[in-house]
Amino acid sequence: MNGRVTQFGRGDGIAVTQYEQGETVGLVADVGAGSDATADIVGDTAIVVVDGEQHEFDVPAGEGTARVNNGVVTVEVTR
C-alpha cells in the first residue's frame, strides 16, 4: 500500500489506525468482538457508539461509508 498510516490511542481507551491511500482516508478501530457498536458519518464527523457511549472522529468531507463487523469499526471517506 502506498500511502500514510498513523496509529494513535485516545483518552477514551479506543486505539485507532488512520490511513490515507490516494483519495481515500480510512479509520479502523477495534472496539471488542462482544461490543454492541454502531457507526455513521454525519458531515465531517464519524460517530461511533459502543455499549451506549458515543465517540466522535474527524473525517474529511466526501463520500463515505461506516460499518462494524465483529467489533471492528471501519470508516472510509473518498475526498
N, C-alpha and C positions, 0 to 999 in steps of 0.2 A: 504494500500500500504506500503510495507516495502521498504524503500529507503530513499533518501535525497531530500528535496525540498528547493529551495532557491528563494526568490523573491528580485528583485532589480529594481531600476529605472535608466534610462540612461539620460545623459545630453540632449539628443535629444527629450525627452518627452515620450519615449516608456517605459512602465512598462513591465517587463519580469519575467516570472516564469520559473526556470530551475529545472528539476527533474532528478533523476537517479533511475532506478529500474532494478536490475540485470545488464545485459549487455547493456541496453538501456538508452541513455541520450536524454532528450527532452527539447525543449524550446517552451513556449507558450507566445504569445504577443497579446494583444487586440489593434488593430490599428484603430478601429472605423468601425461601420457597413456600413457607406456610403463611405468608402475609396476605391480608386482604388489601389489594392495591389496585388503583385505577390511575390512568394518566390521560391528560388532554393538553392541547395547546390553545391558548387564548391570546391573540395578538402576538406580542414578543415574549410571552411567558409560558413555560411548560409548567403545568400544575400536576403534582403527583400526590395522591392521598394514600397513605399507608396506615392501616389499622386506625383510621379516624383522624390521623394527624396530617395536615396539609404542608407540603414543601413546594417551594417555587424556585424555578431556574430560569435565568435569562437566556433567550434564544434569539437569533436574528429573525427579522421579518422575512416571510416567504411561505412557500407551500410546504406543509409539514404533516407528519404522522406521529402518533404516540401510541404505544402499545405495551402491555405487560404479558409476559409469558414465563410461568414457573418462577415468579419472584424477581425476574429481571425486567427492568423498565428500559425501553428503547425509545428515544425521541430523535427523529431525523427531520431536518429542515433544508430545503433547497432554496438558495437565495436567488 
